[in-house]
Amino acid sequence: MDLNGKNIVITGASSGIGEATLRELLTYDVNIIAANRNVANAPVSDSKVKWFQCDISDPSQIDKLFEFAIEQFGHIDIFIANAGFAYYEVMQQEDWGRLEAIVKTNFVSPVYSAVKMARLNQGREYTFVFTASAMAHLPIPGYSTYAATKAAIDKFAYAYRIENNDQGHLLVVYPIATRTDFFNRAGNNTPVPWPSQPADVVGKAIVNGIEKNRKKVYPSKLFILMLFVNRFLPFSLDIYAQVEAFKLRRWLRKQTQSHQV
């Protein structure tokens, strides 16, 4: 898809992968609605961007986001569902509300938005982008609920792409750990999984994937190699998971010690 002249909505745009993608999009002749839960300190000020405050876990606010974009542009060509969050933890207490919050944000909201995009764009070309995660393929100890939501996105997109034979291009992105504040927000001083990469690499990969109408984008070549090796040495990723489990146990000990001081 030629990006020039396109109307774009991107969620989770104020930091990390969202901000990097937004900055990359601004190198084209585009119109953008950048949505975020809090836009008071929007990192990008540009005539091409209109900021919209939106809690994407609330369907009424998503509807308002679509209404605002259509009011501004007439139609939406590209929707990038990037917003999401993680917990870094060992689940020891059942908590329905905590589970519901991450599932609504990471899975229900982007699926709702994808179906809405398809309905609003019947008969015309459009692109919908899911920001999934490498954890959709390789769950990491400490991120069980986050990995589950991203695996759900992966499976939904696969089946939905086949079911929905329209003019839409559906792109799923699988970034590895990105060196942003994302992991600190998941838990206090959480270890960043290995391997990791800067957000601008992911932003460029997303934009390139949109331009080339790709179905999947893996921004890390090293992760592609890890998946390839695992096909022949199925235990290799289990060893990797054990290393990350060691990091989790060490982090839990530090948390316990800090609470005892």
N, C-alpha and C positions, 0 to 999 in steps of 0.2 A: 504494500500500500504506500502510495506517495503521501508523505506527511504534510507537505506544503498545502496550506489552505484548510487543514483539518481542524475540527472542533473536538477538544479532548477534555475528559474529566479524569482526574487522578486523586485517589484517596491516600491518606497518610503521607501528605506531601511536604510536611514541614521538617522532616529529618531523615537521616539514613538513606535507604534505597529510594524512597519517595522523592526526597529532595534532589538526590543525584539524577534521577530520571527526569524530574522537572527541569533541571538545569540543562540537561542534554536536549530535551525537547525544544527549549528556547533558542537553540541554534537553527531552528526551522521557522518558517512563516506559519505559525499556528495560533489558535485561540485556546486558552486553557482555563478551566475551572479547577482550582487546587483546593481540595477539601481536607479539613483536619478538625480534630476535636477542639483544639484551641488555636486560634489564628492571631492572637494578640501579638506574638513575636514572630510573625511570618518571616522566614529567612530570605525570601526572594521578593523583590519589588520590581515589577516590569509591566509595561502597558499591555503585554500579551496575556497577563495572568490576573484573574479575579479570584480572590480568596473567599471560601465559604465555610463557615463553622458548622460542623456536622458530627454527630455521634452515630457512626455507621452501624452500631448494634441496635438502633431504633429504626424500625421500618418507616415510620412516619417522617423521620429526618432524611432517610434515603430518598423517599418520594419527593420531598422538598428540594433535595439536591438535583434530582432529575428535572423537576419543574423549573428551577432556577436556570439550569443549563439550557433548556429548550427555550425559555423566555429570552435568554441572552443571545443564543446562537441559531435557534430554529430547529436544530437537530444535533445529535451527538455522533461523531464518527468513531471515536476511540474512547473506551472506558478502561482505566487501569485500576484494578482492585488491589491496592497495595497495603492498605492499613491492616494491622494485626499486632498481636502481642503474645508473649510467652510467660509461663511460670517455670522457674527453676526450683525443683523441690522433689522430695520423696513424699508421695501421698500417704498420709497417716490418719487423716480424719476425713470422713465423707462430708462434702460441702456442695450441695446442689447449686446454689447461687454462683459459686466460684466456677464450677464446671460450665454452667449455662452461659456465663459471661464470655468465656474464651471460645466456646462453640458458636455462639451467636456472632461474635466479631470475626472470627477466622474462617468460618464455614458458611453459616446461614446467610450472612450479609452479602458476601461475594456471589453466592449462588442466586440469591434474590435479585441482585443487580444484573447478573448475566441473563437471566430469563426476561427481565424488564427491558434490557437492551435489545434482545431478539424481537420482542413484541413491538417495540417502538420503531424498529428499523426493518419491518417486513418489506421485502422487495428491493432493498438497497444494501450496498456493501458497508460493513462495519467491522471493527475489531474489538474483541474483549480480551483483556489480559488478567490472568490470575497470577499473583505472586505467591507461589507455593514455597517449597523449601527442599533442600537436599535431604532433610529429615523425612520427607515423604517416602524416600527409598531406604534411608538409614537412620532409624530412630536412635537418639542418643539418651543414655540414662540421665535423668534429671528433667528431661523435656518430654515426658510421656504424653501429656495431654496436648501439648503444642504439636508434636509429631503426628498424633492421631488426627488433628484437624487438618494438617497439610496432606496427609495420606488420603483423607476423605475428599479433599479438593482434587487430588490427582485422579482418583477413581471416578468421581463425578464427571470431570472434564472428559475423560476417555469415553464414557458411555454417552454423555450429552452431545458430544461432537458427532457421534454416529446418528443419534436420534434426531437431531435438529438440522435437517438438510436445508439450510437457508443460505443467505448471502454473507453470513458472518464468518470471520476468521477468529478462531479461539486459540490463544497462546497461553501456555503454562510455563512459568519460569521457576527454576530450581536452584536458587543461590545457596552457596555454602555459607558458613558463618561470616557475617559482614562486620568489619571493624567500625562499629558505630556504638551509640549508647544503648542499643537494643538489649544487649545482654545484661547490662547493669540494671535496666528497668525490670528484667525478669527476676532478679534477686540481688541482694547486696553483695557487691564485689564477686560476681560469678565468674568462673573461668571461661574464657572464650574457647569454644571447640576448635580443634585443628582439623583440616586446614581452614584458613580464613582469607578474606580478600577485601580490598577497599570498596566502598559503595559506588564510586564512579565507574568501576569495571562492570558492575551489575547494571547500572543505569544505561551505559552504552550498549550492553548486550540486549537489554529490553527493547530499546529503540531500534536496534539492528534487526531484532526478531520481528518487530511490527512491520518494518519496511519490506522484509523478505517473506512475509506471510507464513512464518514458521509456526509449527504446532507446539514445539517444545524448545526451550532454551536452557542450556546448562552453562552458566557463565564461567565455571571453573573447569579447565582441562584436566587438572589433577583429580577432581572428583570423577570425571568420566573414566579416567584410568583406574581409579579405585573400584568402580563398578565392573569394569572389564576384567580386572584381576580376580574379583570375587566370583566370576563365572567359572573360573578354573580352580580357584582355591577358596571354596565356599566358607572356610573357617576364618578367612582374613578379616572380614568385617566384624566377626564375633570378637576377635582379638582387639580390634579397634574399640569396640563397645566396652570391653573390659577396662581398657586404658581410661576411657571417659568415666567409667563407673568409679575408678580409683580417684579421679579428680573430684567427683561428686562427694565421695566419702570424706575426703580431705576438707572440702568446703564445708560440709556439715559439721565436722569437728571444730573448725574455726568459728562457725556461727554459734555453736554451743559454748565455746570458751568465751566469746565476746559477751554473751548474755550472762555469764557467770561472774564477769569482772564487775 
